[in-house]
Amino acid sequence: MALLPVLAFLLLGSGFWRMLHGLHNGQFDPHAVMTPQLGKDVPSFPALAGIPLSGAGTVQGAGTGIDAAALRGQTGPVLINFMASWCIPCVAEMSQLKAISQVLPVWGIAYKDRVPRVTAFVRRNGQPYARLAADPDGRAAVEWGVTGVPESFLVMPGGQILWHGTSALDEATFRRKILPLLMQARKEGRW
């Protein structure tokens, strides 16, 4: 019986050592999140009611809700962005989302938030969204596998998830990760 705590300690110590060794060798990324949805079709999720948008950034389709069928029916890629008015990193990524919206549509999903707060947030920080919808109870986020906000997904025509990011988007992430995927998909004739 006295051996059981020693064995447990050795197992935990071994696992911790492997993690640190992998971190040192570049084989372990503490920020990497397992993404079971990657390469699969968008999940079925409840249709989300649209949040009306107004202002200079308003585009056709603003105020339209978001559902899986709409995503699967797109003829070009779409960036899905889970956000919230109470999310500090969401403020930081708004300027990058505005820049991305010049290249591809950005659809926002307000996670566990109130519509008046979301509209005030967008009015205050800029309007990058072609569509913005509410997920007040977080059910859609659960179906997508969202672990927190902000979180984004690059969805290709037909609804395949090509990329998933779990932090605020910045220019470097767009240039190094999203743009090459878009260029490769274009080269392959996927849109």
N, C-alpha and C positions, 0 to 999 in steps of 0.2 A: 504494500500500500504506500509506503514511503517513496517508492519509485515513481508513482503516478505524477506528483507535482514536478519532479525532476524532468520526466519525459515531456510534460506539457511546456515547461520552461525551455527545454532544448528545441522543441518544435517551433515555438513562437520566436525564439532567438534566431533560428535558422531562416524562418520566413522574413524576419526583419533584416537580417544580413543580406539575403538575396535581393530584397527591395532596394536597399542602399547600394549594393553592388551594381544592380541594373541601372539605377539612377546615375551613378558615376560613369558607367559605360554608355549612357544614352539609350539604353534598352527599356527604361521604365519612364513613363511620362505621367506624373501625378495629376495632370490636368486632363488626360485622356478619359473620355467617358465611353463606356460600352454603348454602341448604338445599334440595337437589333433591327431598327427600321432601315438602315442604310442599304441601298440597292433594292429595296422592296417598294411596293406601291404604297401611296399614302394610306393611312389607316382609315377605316370607317369611323366617323365621329359624328356627333349630333350636329345638324345644321346650326350655324351661328348667326344670330341676327346682326345685320349691318349697323354700324354707327355712322349717322350722317356727318359728312365733312363739308366744311365751307372754307372759302379763302382762296388765295392765289394759287395754292398748290393742288386745288381740287381737280380731279380728272374724271373722265367718263367712267362710270361704274362705282364711283365713291358712294357709300351708303348701302351698297349691295352686300348681302351676307356672304358667308364663306361656307362651303360644304365640300365633301370629298368628290362629288360628281363634277363640280365646277373646276376643281384642280385637275382632275383626270381629263377634262375636256379642253384644257389649254393647248394652244398651238405653239407656244413658246415657253421657256423656263420662267418660273416664278420663285421669288424668295419669300418664304413664310417667316415672319418675325413675331415670336411671342414676346409681349412687352407688358408693362404696367406703369401707371402714373406714379406709383410709390417706389419704383425701381430706380435707384441712383445710376447704375451703369447704363440704363436705358436712355437717360439724358445724354450721356457721353457718346452713344452710338448714333444719335439722330442726324448729325451732319453727314456721317458716312452713309447712312441709309438714304439721305437725300441725294447724295452723289450716285449711289447704286441705282436709285430709281430712274436716273437718266439712261441707264443701260438696260435694265430689266424691271418688270413690275415687282413692287414690294407689297405684299398683303400682310397687314398687321392683325394680330389676335390679342386682344386685351385680356390678360389672365387675372382672374379673381379681382376685378376692379369695377367701379361704378362708371356708367356712361358719362355723367357730367364731369367727373374727374379726368377721364380719358380725353374728352374733347378739349378741356382746359389745358391738359398736358400737351396735346398736339398743337393747339393754338399758340402756346407759349414757346415750344421748342422746334416748331417747323413741321410741315406736313409732307412726309415722304410716301404715304400709303396710297396705292391705287384703290385698295379696299381695306376697310378696318371693321372688324367684328368683335363682339363681346363673348367671352367665355367666363361668365360670372361664377360658375361653380367649379371650374377647372376640369370638367369632364373631358373636353377635347384635348387638353394638355396631357391628361393621363393616357389617352389613346395614342398620342404622338410620342410618349415617353419623355416628356419634358421634365427636367430635374430642377429647373429654376429659370428666372428671367434675368436678362434677355437670353433667348435661345432662338436660333434660326435654322431653317432647312431650305436647301435648294431643290426644287421640284421640277423635274423635266416634263415635257409633253407626255401625256398618257398617265402621269401621276407617279413616276418613279422618283424616289428620294436619292439624290446624287451626293449631297453633302449635308453635314449637320455640325453646327457650331454651338458651343455652350458658354459663350461669354460675349461681351459687347464687341460688335464688329468694328474693325478699324481698317485703315487703308492697306496695311501690310497683309492682313488676313485676306482681304478681297483680292489683292494682286497675286499673292502666293498660292492661295488655295482655291478660291471661287473662280477667278478669271481663267486659269488654266483648264479647269473642268469644263467651263463654258466653251472655250476654244476647241477643246478635244471633241466635245459633243457636237459642235457645229461641223468640225472636220469630218466626223463620222456620219453626218447627215441626220442626226437625231432631232433636229429642228430647223 
